[in-house]
Amino acid sequence: MFKPGPSSPLEVPCPICTSIIDGIDGAAPHIAQRTSFAVSAKVPIEQFSAHARTRGWRRARLLSSAGTTYNRDYYAEVAPGGCIVGATRGVGRVR
């Protein structure tokens, strides 16, 4: 959700992730009727909430994975600071 910037390893909001949440925020209450739904970022919740306010997100549940192994445990991160968006190509396969 956040990528490296000039003064911090997780400073700049990812434009692709931001765009996805822009589209999902309005549907979040409808999605939540059928399943649990949340958006996590590996930054402190205060930083994530501040970004959400600038985008006008009011419905998506925001969580912070800062200081945890959540991203690595659920294969959302391939290396420290790296992330996976959508499908990724492995050796001879797409997962």
TIZA-548727 format. One line per 10 residues: for each residue x, y, z of N, C-alpha, C. Coordinates in Angstrom, 3 decimals. Each point is the difference from the previous one (the first is absolute). Example, Ala and Ser with C-alpha at 12.3 -4.5 7.8 and 13.67 -1.06 7.14 Angstrom:
BEGIN
13.190,-5.690,7.800,-0.890,1.190,0.000,0.900,1.200,0.000; -0.350,1.050,-0.720,0.820,1.190,0.060,-0.770,1.090,0.730
END
This chain:
BEGIN
0.818,-1.198,0.000,-0.818,1.198,0.000,0.855,1.253,0.000; 1.130,-0.043,0.688,0.927,1.130,0.016,1.338,-0.478,-0.533; 0.687,0.869,-0.713,1.290,-0.365,-0.591,1.064,0.985,0.455; 1.270,-0.316,-0.286,1.079,0.873,0.470,-0.099,1.423,-0.549; 0.401,0.928,0.841,0.071,1.406,-0.386,1.373,0.542,0.327; 0.189,1.310,-0.168,1.329,0.587,0.229,0.501,-0.120,1.433; -0.896,-0.056,0.981,0.478,0.002,1.384,-0.491,-1.174,0.841; -0.711,-0.948,-0.606,-0.528,-1.125,0.773,-0.256,-1.190,-0.913; 0.180,-1.229,0.517,-0.239,-1.168,-0.852,-1.486,-0.233,-0.327; -0.900,0.560,0.770,-1.436,-0.152,-0.258,-0.659,1.374,0.082
0.339,0.846,-0.937,-0.420,1.396,0.079,-1.092,0.362,-0.997; 0.099,-0.488,-1.224,-0.854,0.445,-1.089,-1.117,-1.013,-0.256; -1.260,0.432,0.009,-1.096,-0.919,-0.299,0.122,-0.556,-1.419; -0.195,-1.296,-0.159,0.053,-0.645,-1.305,-1.201,0.448,-0.833; 0.215,0.520,-1.205,-1.126,0.463,-0.812,-0.926,-1.131,-0.453; 0.538,-1.193,-0.213,-0.859,-1.125,-0.407,-0.884,-0.424,1.150; 0.588,-0.199,1.181,-0.792,-0.384,1.175,-1.042,1.070,0.327; 0.409,1.259,-0.066,-0.907,1.108,0.275,-1.183,-0.026,-0.964; 0.270,-0.231,-1.262,-1.059,-0.057,-1.009,-0.980,-1.141,0.286; 0.527,-1.139,0.399,-0.863,-1.150,0.311,-0.923,0.344,1.168
0.553,0.587,1.054,-0.822,0.340,1.162,-0.979,1.123,-0.337; 0.394,0.940,-0.859,-0.935,1.028,-0.462,-1.266,-0.658,-0.552; 0.182,-1.044,-0.794,-1.140,-0.679,-0.619,-0.788,-0.861,0.962; 0.671,-0.585,0.981,-0.656,-0.935,0.925,-0.669,0.708,1.176; 0.459,1.171,0.374,-0.507,0.669,1.203,-1.526,0.121,0.000; -0.576,0.401,-1.100,-1.454,0.153,-0.050,-0.749,-1.320,0.109; 0.625,-1.085,-0.461,-0.642,-1.316,0.042,0.255,-0.736,1.313; 0.883,0.516,0.843,0.391,-0.696,1.225,-1.182,-0.443,0.869; -1.031,0.830,0.218,-1.118,-0.468,0.829,-0.730,-1.189,-0.632; -0.091,-0.021,-1.321,-0.679,-1.100,-0.691,0.849,-1.266,0.052
1.304,0.151,-0.155,0.911,-1.138,0.101,-0.072,-0.585,1.408; -0.047,0.853,0.997,-0.013,-0.431,1.400,-1.280,-0.732,0.380; -1.039,0.109,-0.801,-1.216,-0.762,0.274,0.214,-1.492,-0.212; 0.956,-0.357,-0.839,0.225,-1.405,-0.370,1.329,-0.583,0.500; 0.943,0.855,0.330,1.325,-0.483,0.395,0.705,1.057,0.849; 1.027,-0.408,0.678,0.831,0.966,0.715,0.877,0.703,-1.018; 0.146,1.290,0.151,0.794,0.773,-0.949,0.767,1.079,0.745; 1.294,0.070,-0.259,0.845,1.043,0.580,1.163,0.255,-0.937; 0.601,1.155,0.129,1.181,0.377,-0.774,1.127,0.196,1.006; 1.133,-0.665,-0.251,1.118,0.168,0.930,1.174,0.665,-0.713
0.772,0.729,0.776,1.214,0.640,-0.502,1.076,-0.167,1.062; 1.226,-0.063,-0.441,1.109,-0.239,0.920,0.576,1.310,0.538; -0.857,0.936,0.268,0.378,1.274,0.603,-0.837,0.176,1.263; 0.403,0.879,0.903,-0.826,0.255,1.183,-1.413,0.432,-0.416; -0.964,-0.391,0.785,-1.404,0.285,-0.330,-0.241,1.500,-0.154; 0.738,0.831,0.730,-0.172,1.449,-0.121,0.371,0.475,-1.411; 1.070,-0.548,-0.543,0.425,0.369,-1.361,-1.003,-0.500,-1.034; -0.487,-1.221,0.198,-0.977,-0.573,-0.923,-1.316,0.782,0.068; -0.444,0.327,1.198,-1.244,0.771,0.170,0.120,1.392,-0.605; 1.159,0.628,0.138,0.210,1.327,-0.594,-0.118,-0.079,-1.519
0.575,-1.036,-0.600,-0.120,-0.181,-1.456,-1.459,-0.241,-0.382; -0.691,-0.807,0.788,-1.413,-0.278,-0.270,-0.827,1.288,0.014; 0.287,0.876,0.945,-0.735,1.272,0.069,0.245,0.847,-1.251; 1.246,0.023,-0.504,0.281,0.795,-1.204,-0.730,-0.559,-1.216; -0.293,-1.304,0.006,-0.691,-0.645,-1.120,-1.513,-0.007,0.186; -0.474,0.324,1.183,-1.439,-0.011,0.255,-0.549,-1.389,0.289; 0.860,-0.936,0.389,-0.489,-1.336,0.332,-0.703,0.064,1.346; -1.222,-0.460,0.033,-0.769,0.021,1.243,-0.558,-1.363,0.368; 0.012,-0.944,-0.920,-0.704,-1.257,0.236,0.909,-1.210,0.188; 1.142,-0.035,-0.659,0.893,-1.157,0.102,0.619,-0.071,1.397
0.027,-1.181,0.566,0.635,-0.212,1.303,1.511,-0.019,-0.224; 0.713,0.841,0.706,1.447,0.127,-0.162,0.720,-0.645,1.179; 1.024,-0.774,-0.308,0.815,-0.655,1.025,1.472,0.249,-0.285; 0.800,0.005,1.045,1.445,0.158,-0.147,0.681,-1.333,0.281; 0.938,-0.373,-0.876,0.800,-1.203,0.249,1.420,0.390,0.421; 0.193,1.261,0.367,1.318,0.474,0.439,0.457,-0.792,1.221; 1.246,-0.408,-0.024,0.560,-0.708,1.151,-0.452,-1.441,0.118; -0.631,-0.551,-1.026,-0.453,-1.392,0.038,0.567,-0.761,-1.198; -0.227,-1.293,-0.029,0.425,-0.828,-1.135,-1.175,-0.313,-0.925; -1.111,0.705,0.176,-1.214,-0.285,-0.778,0.263,-0.037,-1.513
0.641,1.015,-0.545,0.210,0.080,-1.453,0.787,-1.207,-0.513; 1.035,-0.383,0.723,0.795,-1.156,-0.414,-0.753,-1.301,0.204; -0.723,-0.116,1.096,-0.749,-1.224,0.299,-1.051,-0.303,-1.057; -0.590,1.026,-0.571,-1.066,-0.186,-0.989,0.464,0.319,-1.417; 1.306,-0.075,-0.216,0.597,0.136,-1.331,-0.366,1.299,-0.708; -0.123,1.071,0.761,-0.258,1.316,-0.588,1.296,0.779,-0.132; 1.094,-0.641,0.350,1.299,0.658,-0.032,1.042,-1.054,-0.372; 0.793,0.291,-0.990,1.005,-0.962,-0.440,1.371,0.273,0.604; 0.251,1.226,0.378,1.254,0.399,0.648,-0.322,1.188,0.882; 0.795,0.274,1.006,-0.292,1.165,0.832,-0.200,1.254,-0.853
-1.150,0.615,0.158,-0.320,1.212,-0.746,-0.649,-0.266,-1.341; 0.033,-1.238,-0.478,-0.606,-0.328,-1.283,-1.465,-0.372,0.173; -0.748,0.004,-1.077,-1.398,-0.405,0.101,-0.420,-0.716,-1.269; -1.124,-0.671,0.095,-0.575,-0.707,-1.136,-1.356,0.643,-0.270; -0.216,0.427,-1.217,-1.302,0.558,-0.380,-0.591,-0.924,-1.046; -1.164,-0.589,0.291,-0.637,-0.884,-0.967,0.776,-1.294,-0.159; -0.085,-0.585,-1.175,0.677,-1.261,-0.273,1.492,0.218,-0.193; 0.767,-0.971,0.377,1.441,0.073,-0.233,0.434,-1.194,-0.832; 1.020,0.164,-0.746,0.500,-1.070,-0.862,1.147,-0.717,0.704; -0.181,-1.298,0.205,1.050,-0.837,0.563,0.695,-0.719,-1.143
0.801,-0.942,0.327,0.706,-0.774,-1.019,-1.025,-0.884,-0.707; -0.370,0.389,-1.228,-0.919,-0.795,-0.792,-1.460,0.026,0.436; -0.352,0.913,0.880,-1.394,0.043,0.464,-0.370,1.401,0.485; -1.282,0.234,0.064,-0.520,1.233,0.574,-0.787,-0.394,1.234; 0.267,0.654,1.104,-0.748,-0.322,1.217,-0.728,1.204,0.499
END
